[in-house]
């Protein structure tokens, strides 16, 4: 038995025993053993490697409509690590849920990890609201019909229509909506969206990896992994300094996207000075600036008080590893949070 085969057998034994800490320790101490793609590629003669590199880059995993498509382009691809950065109550969870829902409807397998802000019941209700396309309670919803932005104006103009919902959303209606989504969107009874919920700071990225390994043994491998959100993951080791722990967690999230060849998306808190800034820049990171170094793209969530009143947010690239971008170029987006849909209309 080769060294690689022995290592794989040992790791499988660790995972089956539930000792995830030992698994990660063994992986980290075995870095000198090159297995899989790390064995090397002949750059000029490996035709399959060349084909794979171009195929992976040309096909984004998730496509958005309108101006958002021009913002994201092919950034939401395999091997990418994307993060949304915004202040408190700026809709980070709604944006991650929206990404998960769009990916699922485009027949991508999505693993959604809720790690603290919401309970399983709370996040499930949001998903059911999105599935049914109706609010949880009886109310009138302002639904954006169109959005436009004049270059001389800081705020976009939104044309809305009122939708009246007289009856609350019941579990029966939600269940029926799920069946309709499988018929019209995923066109399959296979599992395309899996949810794993954990109390605040009770699971680390190692634990996320362990759950994914269990699902993989059952024959289910995600195209997209969404973590809501990175700042409330438990540290990999309890004895680490806060900044070192954050850096280590973000490094491991990046490694997750590379090792599983999937899109990893998360969110992070912006620092307090972002509340007064019109548009976020690289200086608005919180805790550790190395977050910017590990992501392939960081998206700013921007919203003034006037924009909050009309339900508009602005998204901009703070950093983007591949492709041209301008920090000051924003996409104005209008949605309806009562329908768990933050990005219904968009414009530059």
C-alpha positions as CSV (number, residue, x, y, z in Angstrom):
1,X,0.0,0.0,0.0
2,X,1.4,3.4,-1.0
3,X,1.8,6.4,1.4
4,X,-1.1,8.1,-0.2
5,X,-3.4,5.1,0.1
6,X,-2.4,4.7,3.8
7,X,-3.1,8.4,4.5
8,X,-6.5,8.2,2.8
9,X,-7.4,5.0,4.7
10,X,-6.4,6.7,8.0
11,X,-8.4,9.9,7.3
12,X,-11.5,7.9,6.5
13,X,-11.1,6.1,9.8
14,X,-10.8,9.4,11.6
15,X,-13.9,10.8,9.9
16,X,-16.0,7.7,10.6
17,X,-15.0,7.9,14.3
18,X,-16.2,11.5,14.4
19,X,-12.8,12.9,15.4
20,X,-12.7,15.9,13.0
21,X,-9.9,17.7,14.9
22,X,-7.6,14.7,14.5
23,X,-8.5,14.6,10.8
24,X,-7.5,18.2,10.2
25,X,-4.4,17.8,12.3
26,X,-3.4,14.9,10.2
27,X,-4.1,16.7,6.9
28,X,-2.1,19.8,8.0
29,X,0.9,17.7,9.1
30,X,0.9,15.6,5.9
31,X,1.4,18.6,3.6
32,X,4.6,17.2,2.1
33,X,2.7,14.2,0.7
34,X,1.5,15.2,-2.8
35,X,-1.6,13.4,-3.9
36,X,-4.2,14.0,-6.6
37,X,-3.8,17.0,-8.8
38,X,-0.9,18.2,-6.7
39,X,1.3,15.5,-8.3
40,X,2.0,17.9,-11.1
41,X,0.8,18.8,-14.6
42,X,2.8,19.1,-17.8
43,X,1.8,22.6,-18.7
44,X,2.5,22.3,-22.5
45,X,1.5,18.7,-23.1
46,X,-1.5,17.9,-20.7
47,X,-4.4,18.5,-23.1
48,X,-7.1,17.5,-20.5
49,X,-5.7,20.0,-17.9
50,X,-5.8,22.8,-20.5
51,X,-9.4,21.9,-21.5
52,X,-10.4,21.7,-17.8
53,X,-8.9,25.1,-17.0
54,X,-10.8,26.8,-19.9
55,X,-14.1,25.0,-19.2
56,X,-14.1,25.9,-15.5
57,X,-13.5,29.6,-16.3
58,X,-16.0,30.0,-19.1
59,X,-19.1,28.7,-17.2
60,X,-20.3,30.5,-14.1
61,X,-22.2,28.3,-11.7
62,X,-24.8,31.0,-11.0
63,X,-26.2,33.6,-13.4
64,X,-28.1,36.7,-12.4
65,X,-30.5,38.8,-14.6
66,X,-30.1,42.4,-15.6
67,X,-27.3,44.7,-14.4
68,X,-26.3,42.1,-11.8
69,X,-25.2,39.8,-14.6
70,X,-22.8,42.5,-15.7
71,X,-21.5,43.0,-12.2
72,X,-20.9,39.3,-11.4
73,X,-20.0,38.1,-14.9
74,X,-18.2,34.8,-14.4
75,X,-17.0,35.5,-10.8
76,X,-19.4,33.0,-9.4
77,X,-17.5,30.0,-10.8
78,X,-16.0,26.8,-9.5
79,X,-12.9,27.3,-7.2
80,X,-14.1,30.8,-6.3
81,X,-14.5,32.2,-2.8
82,X,-16.8,35.1,-2.6
83,X,-17.9,37.2,0.4
84,X,-20.5,39.9,1.0
85,X,-19.4,42.7,3.3
86,X,-21.9,44.9,5.0
87,X,-22.9,46.5,8.3
88,X,-25.5,45.2,10.7
89,X,-29.0,44.6,9.3
90,X,-27.9,45.3,5.7
91,X,-29.3,42.0,4.4
92,X,-26.3,39.7,4.4
93,X,-28.4,36.6,5.1
94,X,-31.0,37.6,2.5
95,X,-28.3,37.9,-0.2
96,X,-26.8,34.5,0.7
97,X,-30.3,33.0,0.7
98,X,-30.9,34.6,-2.7
99,X,-27.7,33.2,-4.1
100,X,-28.6,29.7,-2.7
101,X,-32.0,29.8,-4.2
102,X,-30.9,31.0,-7.7
103,X,-28.1,28.3,-7.7
104,X,-30.7,25.6,-6.8
105,X,-33.1,26.8,-9.5
106,X,-30.2,26.6,-12.0
107,X,-29.8,22.9,-11.0
108,X,-26.7,23.4,-8.9
109,X,-26.4,21.4,-5.7
110,X,-26.2,23.8,-2.7
111,X,-25.0,23.2,0.8
112,X,-26.3,26.0,3.1
113,X,-24.7,26.3,6.6
114,X,-26.6,28.5,9.0
115,X,-24.2,28.9,11.9
116,X,-25.7,31.3,14.4
117,X,-27.8,34.2,13.4
118,X,-31.0,32.2,12.7
119,X,-32.4,29.0,14.0
120,X,-33.4,26.2,11.7
121,X,-37.1,27.2,12.0
122,X,-36.3,30.8,11.1
123,X,-34.2,30.1,8.1
124,X,-36.6,27.4,6.9
125,X,-39.4,30.0,7.0
126,X,-37.4,32.3,4.8
127,X,-36.8,29.6,2.3
128,X,-40.5,28.7,2.3
129,X,-41.4,32.3,1.8
130,X,-39.1,32.4,-1.3
131,X,-40.6,29.1,-2.5
132,X,-44.2,30.2,-2.2
133,X,-43.5,33.8,-3.4
134,X,-45.7,35.2,-0.6
135,X,-45.1,36.7,2.9
136,X,-45.4,34.8,6.1
137,X,-48.2,37.1,7.4
138,X,-51.2,38.9,5.8
139,X,-49.9,42.2,4.5
140,X,-49.4,44.5,1.5
141,X,-46.0,44.2,-0.2
142,X,-44.5,46.9,-2.3
143,X,-43.2,45.0,-5.3
144,X,-40.6,46.7,-7.6
145,X,-41.7,46.8,-11.2
146,X,-38.7,48.7,-12.5
147,X,-35.6,50.6,-11.3
148,X,-33.7,53.4,-12.9
149,X,-30.7,55.6,-12.0
150,X,-29.7,58.9,-13.4
151,X,-25.9,59.6,-13.3
152,X,-26.5,63.0,-11.6
153,X,-28.6,61.4,-8.7
154,X,-27.2,59.4,-5.8
155,X,-30.5,57.5,-5.3
156,X,-32.2,55.3,-7.8
157,X,-35.9,55.6,-8.7
158,X,-38.1,52.6,-8.1
159,X,-41.5,52.1,-9.7
160,X,-43.6,49.9,-7.4
161,X,-46.9,48.1,-7.4
162,X,-48.8,47.0,-4.3
163,X,-49.5,43.3,-3.9
164,X,-52.1,42.4,-1.3
165,X,-51.9,39.1,0.6
166,X,-55.0,38.4,2.6
167,X,-54.0,35.0,4.0
168,X,-50.8,34.0,5.9
169,X,-48.5,31.4,4.6
170,X,-49.3,28.0,6.0
171,X,-47.0,24.9,6.1
172,X,-49.4,23.2,3.7
173,X,-49.1,26.0,1.1
174,X,-45.3,26.0,1.6
175,X,-45.1,22.2,1.0
176,X,-47.2,22.5,-2.2
177,X,-44.9,25.3,-3.4
178,X,-41.9,23.1,-2.8
179,X,-43.4,20.4,-5.0
180,X,-44.0,23.0,-7.7
181,X,-40.4,24.2,-7.5
182,X,-39.2,20.7,-8.1
183,X,-41.4,20.3,-11.1
184,X,-40.8,23.7,-12.7
185,X,-37.2,24.6,-11.6
186,X,-35.0,21.7,-10.5
187,X,-37.1,19.3,-12.7
188,X,-36.1,16.5,-10.4
189,X,-36.8,14.8,-7.1
190,X,-33.1,14.7,-6.3
191,X,-31.7,16.9,-3.5
192,X,-30.4,20.2,-4.7
193,X,-30.5,22.3,-1.5
194,X,-29.3,20.9,1.8
195,X,-29.4,22.9,5.1
196,X,-27.3,22.4,8.2
197,X,-28.0,24.6,11.2
198,X,-25.8,25.2,14.2
199,X,-25.8,27.6,17.2
200,X,-23.6,30.6,17.3
201,X,-19.8,29.7,17.4
202,X,-20.6,26.0,17.9
203,X,-19.1,24.8,14.6
204,X,-15.8,25.5,12.9
205,X,-14.8,25.2,9.3
206,X,-13.5,21.8,10.3
207,X,-16.9,20.8,11.3
208,X,-18.4,22.0,8.1
209,X,-15.8,20.0,6.2
210,X,-16.8,16.9,8.3
211,X,-20.5,17.3,7.4
212,X,-19.6,17.6,3.7
213,X,-17.5,14.5,3.9
214,X,-20.4,12.6,5.3
215,X,-22.7,13.8,2.5
216,X,-20.1,12.9,0.0
217,X,-20.0,9.3,1.3
218,X,-23.8,9.3,0.7
219,X,-23.2,10.3,-3.0
220,X,-24.1,14.0,-2.6
221,X,-21.4,16.6,-3.5
222,X,-22.2,20.3,-3.6
223,X,-21.5,22.7,-6.4
224,X,-22.0,25.7,-4.0
225,X,-21.2,25.9,-0.3
226,X,-22.8,28.9,1.5
227,X,-21.9,29.8,5.1
228,X,-24.0,32.3,7.0
229,X,-21.7,33.7,8.1
230,X,-17.9,33.4,8.5
231,X,-17.6,35.8,11.5
232,X,-19.6,33.5,13.8
233,X,-17.9,30.3,13.0
234,X,-16.0,28.8,15.9
235,X,-12.2,29.1,15.8
236,X,-10.3,26.1,14.5
237,X,-8.4,26.1,17.9
238,X,-9.6,27.7,21.1
239,X,-6.1,28.9,22.1
240,X,-5.5,31.1,19.0
241,X,-5.5,34.9,19.1
242,X,-8.7,36.4,17.5
243,X,-6.9,37.8,14.4
244,X,-5.0,34.6,13.9
245,X,-8.2,32.5,14.3
246,X,-10.0,34.7,11.7
247,X,-7.1,34.4,9.3
248,X,-7.0,30.6,9.7
249,X,-10.7,30.2,9.2
250,X,-10.7,32.3,6.0
251,X,-7.7,30.3,4.7
252,X,-9.5,27.1,5.3
253,X,-12.7,28.4,3.5
254,X,-10.5,29.2,0.5
255,X,-9.0,25.8,0.7
256,X,-12.5,24.3,0.7
257,X,-13.3,26.0,-2.6
258,X,-10.1,24.7,-4.1
259,X,-10.2,21.1,-2.8
260,X,-13.8,20.5,-3.6
261,X,-13.8,22.6,-6.8
262,X,-16.9,24.4,-5.8
263,X,-18.1,28.0,-5.2
264,X,-17.8,29.0,-1.6
265,X,-19.8,32.1,-0.5
266,X,-20.1,33.8,2.9
267,X,-20.6,37.2,4.5
268,X,-18.7,39.3,6.9
269,X,-19.3,42.4,9.1
270,X,-17.9,45.7,7.9
271,X,-16.3,48.0,10.5
272,X,-18.2,50.9,12.1
273,X,-16.8,53.6,9.8
274,X,-18.6,51.9,6.9
275,X,-22.0,53.2,8.3
276,X,-21.1,56.7,7.3
277,X,-19.4,55.8,4.0
278,X,-21.4,56.2,0.8
279,X,-19.6,53.2,-0.8
280,X,-17.4,50.7,0.8
281,X,-13.7,50.4,0.0
282,X,-10.9,48.1,1.1
283,X,-10.4,50.1,4.3
284,X,-13.8,49.0,5.7
285,X,-12.7,45.5,6.6
286,X,-13.2,44.4,10.2
287,X,-10.8,42.5,12.5
288,X,-8.3,41.2,9.9
289,X,-7.4,42.7,6.5
290,X,-6.2,39.3,5.3
291,X,-9.8,38.4,4.6
292,X,-9.3,40.4,1.4
293,X,-6.3,38.3,0.5
294,X,-8.1,35.0,0.7
295,X,-11.2,35.8,-1.2
296,X,-11.4,35.8,-5.0
297,X,-14.0,38.6,-4.7
298,X,-15.4,40.8,-1.9
299,X,-18.8,42.5,-2.6
300,X,-19.8,45.6,-0.6
301,X,-23.4,46.0,0.5
302,X,-24.1,49.8,0.6
303,X,-27.2,51.6,1.7
304,X,-27.9,55.2,2.9
305,X,-30.9,56.0,5.1
306,X,-32.8,57.4,2.1
307,X,-32.1,54.2,0.2
308,X,-33.3,52.1,3.2
309,X,-36.6,54.0,3.2
310,X,-37.3,52.9,-0.4
311,X,-35.8,49.4,-0.1
312,X,-32.7,49.9,-2.3
313,X,-29.2,48.6,-1.8
314,X,-26.0,49.1,-3.9
315,X,-23.5,46.4,-4.6
316,X,-19.9,47.0,-5.6
317,X,-16.7,45.0,-5.9
318,X,-14.3,45.9,-3.1
319,X,-11.7,43.4,-4.5
320,X,-11.8,41.0,-7.4
321,X,-9.0,38.8,-8.2
322,X,-9.7,38.2,-11.9
323,X,-11.2,40.8,-14.1
324,X,-11.4,44.6,-14.2
325,X,-13.5,46.4,-11.6
326,X,-13.9,49.8,-10.0
327,X,-14.7,50.2,-6.3
328,X,-16.9,53.2,-7.1
329,X,-19.1,51.4,-9.7
330,X,-22.3,50.2,-8.1
331,X,-25.4,48.2,-9.1
332,X,-28.6,49.6,-7.6
333,X,-30.9,46.8,-6.6
334,X,-34.6,46.9,-5.5
335,X,-36.3,43.9,-3.8
336,X,-39.0,42.8,-1.4
337,X,-37.6,41.4,1.8
338,X,-41.1,40.3,2.9
339,X,-40.9,37.8,0.0
340,X,-37.2,36.9,0.8
341,X,-36.2,38.4,-2.5
342,X,-33.7,41.2,-2.2
343,X,-32.6,41.4,-5.8
344,X,-35.7,41.6,-8.0
345,X,-34.6,44.6,-10.2
346,X,-31.2,46.1,-10.8
347,X,-29.5,48.9,-12.8
348,X,-26.2,50.7,-12.9
